[in-house]
Amino acid sequence: QVQLVESGGGLVQPGGSLTLSCAASGFTFSRYVMFWHRQAPGKERELVALITSAGGSTTYADSMKGRFTISRDNVKNMVYLQMSSLKPEDTAVYYCKAGDLLHEYWGQGTQVTVSS
């Protein structure tokens, strides 16, 4: 069955860095666009970043540009989100998503808390 399992979340101080990982299985990973979304308490889920199937193109939400980097490894079926210069407003549950024209798969999320 399809599985997306996020890891790497935790508590980090403002200005710190964290790298999230998402392990994919049960589908042809290299054919899917991969996304990171996040949802803060009381707010709607929002797009953080996406990376095309071959990894040739990335897109970021404006507030993440220059601070976050999405990458993928199509051999290991992994997608990553490197986060730096973290701010308290980056506190959220971060979700990995795989998508193509017909399908959309979500992970269970990993909590990131930015606090001193």
N, C-alpha and C positions, 0 to 999 in steps of 0.2 A: 504494500500500500504506500501511497505518497506520504512522505514525512519531511518536514522542515523543522529542524531543531536548533534554536538559537542558544548561544552561550556567551559568556564574557561580561555580562552586566554586573553591576555592583555599585558601591558607594565610592565617589571620587570627589576630591576637593575642587572648588572653582579654579579654573586655569589648568586643570589636570587633563590627562589623556586616558583613553580607554579604547580597546579594540573589541568589537563584537564579531562573532562568527556564526555562520548558519550552515549546518550540514544537511544536504539534500539527498533524498533517496526515493526510489519508486517511480521515477519518471526520467525522461531523457533530458537531463539537466542542461546540456549544451544547446538545446533548442529553445530555451526559455529566457525571456528577459527577467532579470532579478531586481527586486525592489527592497528597500528598507523604508518602513513607515514607522511612525511613532504616535502614541496617544498619551497626552498629559491628563492628569485628573481634571475632570469637568470640561474637557475640550474634545473636539472631534479628532479622529485619526487623520494624520497628515502625511504626505509624502516627504521623505527625507532625501532619497537618492535612488537612481536606477542605473543599471548597466545592461547594455545590449548582450545578446546571446553569445557573441564571440568576444565580448569585452572591449570592442573597439570604440564605444561611445558611452559617455556617462552624462548624467544630468543631476543637478542638485537644486533643492529649494534655496531660495535666495539667502535665508538666514544661516544656511550651512556652508555656503560657498567659501572656500579657503580654509575651512576648519575641519571638514569631514571629507574622507576619501573612500569611495566604494571600489571594491575589486573582486575578482572571482578567479577560481581555479577550476577549469573544466575537466581536469584530470581527477582531482580530488572531490569534485562536486561540492565545492564550498564557495560561499560568498562572505565577504568581510566588510566591516564598516570601521574604519579608523577615525576616531574622534579626538580632536585636540582643542585646546583653549575652551574647555567646557564651561558652561554657564549654568547657574541654577535653573534657568528657563529651559535647559535641555533635559531636565528631569522628566522622565516618561517611561512607558513601556515601549520597547522597540521590537518591531515585528519584521520578520523576513517574509517576502512573498515571491512566488514564481508565477509568471503569466505568459500566455500566448493568446492567439485569437479566440480560442475556444475554452480555455481552462484558466483557473486561478486557484492557487494553493497558498495557504497561510500557515505560518508557524504559531506557536503558543505564546511567544513573546518573552523578552527578558527585561527586567527592571534596571533602569539606570537612574541613579540618584546623585545629583550634584549638590553638595552641601558642605559647609565647613563645620 
